[in-house]
Amino acid sequence: MIMKISLKATLLLAGLTLMAASCGKKAADTTDGKTPIKVRTAKDGTKKKSLMTPGATGSPYEVLVVADSEDFQTGAYDSLFNVLNDDIPGLPQPECHFRVSKVTTGNFSKNLRYCRNIIEVKIDKAMYTTCKMKFRRDVYSTPQIIMTIQAPDAGSFCDFVTESHDDIISFFTRVEMNREADFLRNDHNPVIQERVKEKFGCDVWVPTELSKTKNAKGFFWASTDRGENDMNFVIYAYPYTDPDTFTEEFCISMRDSVMKANIPGPREGQYMMTSRLDDMPLVQVYDSEVHGEYAQIARGLWNIRNYDMGGPFVSVSRVDEKNGRVIVVEGFVFAPNGIKKNLMRRMEAALYTLRLPEELETQNFQLDLDEITISPED
């Protein structure tokens, strides 16, 4: 049943550029530093969960920092906390990337070892000559990531962590996005999946709560339509005729045109548009890569023209070469009185599950976000 839905929306997440971060190592360091691997979840076939491995504890985007007692006094922990606790850009209110807990090495108990995201602080002049980040996966529980950040002294640790700000945030964000996509594999809305496949020839997994839909020419909208903590998914397509399609100006212009035509406000003459300040769009548009192919990411703020409603959005534009068109998927939420980041993170993870027609024909296609190049730890 196709229903007309009202607009409510807002949220967004920090960028997902993922880069390596490593310096030299001493003979005591057993990591070869040459074999980057993907961070995958247990269901994708690369690493099956053992029946003897307990499930990881904690909520998404929670990180436990483990350090020696003196590291909490030298500023080493503070530098790491400042990175993890930094505000997510683009949200209409301050919201930090991660919820951070800490424990001394001596109090790192068996139960705490089951936490889903752990960072170990290793500062030892006798062991390390330079700074480095590395990781292990599913050591005590599944799914779990343990990152180790090593340095010879507190000063170099602080400098290294500060310089690696984006890498650390991106690493754990990418891990959680892959986990959410893996969850959606078995818990998504099959009705929306089928309608998107019929209309666009694509496959996508969106949360089951999105049950109200609007269908128009070259456009499809699904929403929870619940007034508070409302999640929204949009997909639309247009012909791909020129590489200049992927400019910031064209991206914003196309988005405004599509939203004006398809997402109205409560009264005539009101519609969704990209927010502006002094005629400058409040949006960041940049080139990226999704599943090994070019993608354009846009993160910004939207509002309803002549109406007091707005918030952030994130969209992913990809080229469907088989059909000579651009497919755009967008997520936005409306949560005016609450925390927005986790709702938007769920929607953004859903965007990365999009499979274009050619990808549907690819055997053993992997939906994980692109390769993480921090070296695994032996």
Secondary structure, 3 states (H helix, E strand, C coil): CCCCCCCCCCCCCCCCCCCCCECCCCCCCCCCCCCCECCCCHHHCCCCCCCCCCECECCCCEEEEEECHHHHCCCHHHHHHHHHCCECCCCCCCCECCEEEEEEHHHCCCCHHHECEEEEEEECCCCCCCCEEEEEECCCCECCEEEEEEECCHHHHHHHHHHCHHHHHHHHHHHHHHHHHHHHHHCCCHHHHHHHHHHHCCECCCCCCCCEEEEECCEEEEECCCCCCEEEEEEEEEECCCHHHHCHHHHHHHHHHHHHHHCECCCCCCEEEECEECCEECEEEEEEEECCEEEEEEEEEEEECCEEEEEEEEEEEEEEHHHCEEEEEEEEEECCCCCCHHHHHHHHHHHCCCECHHHHCCCCCCCCCCCECCCECC
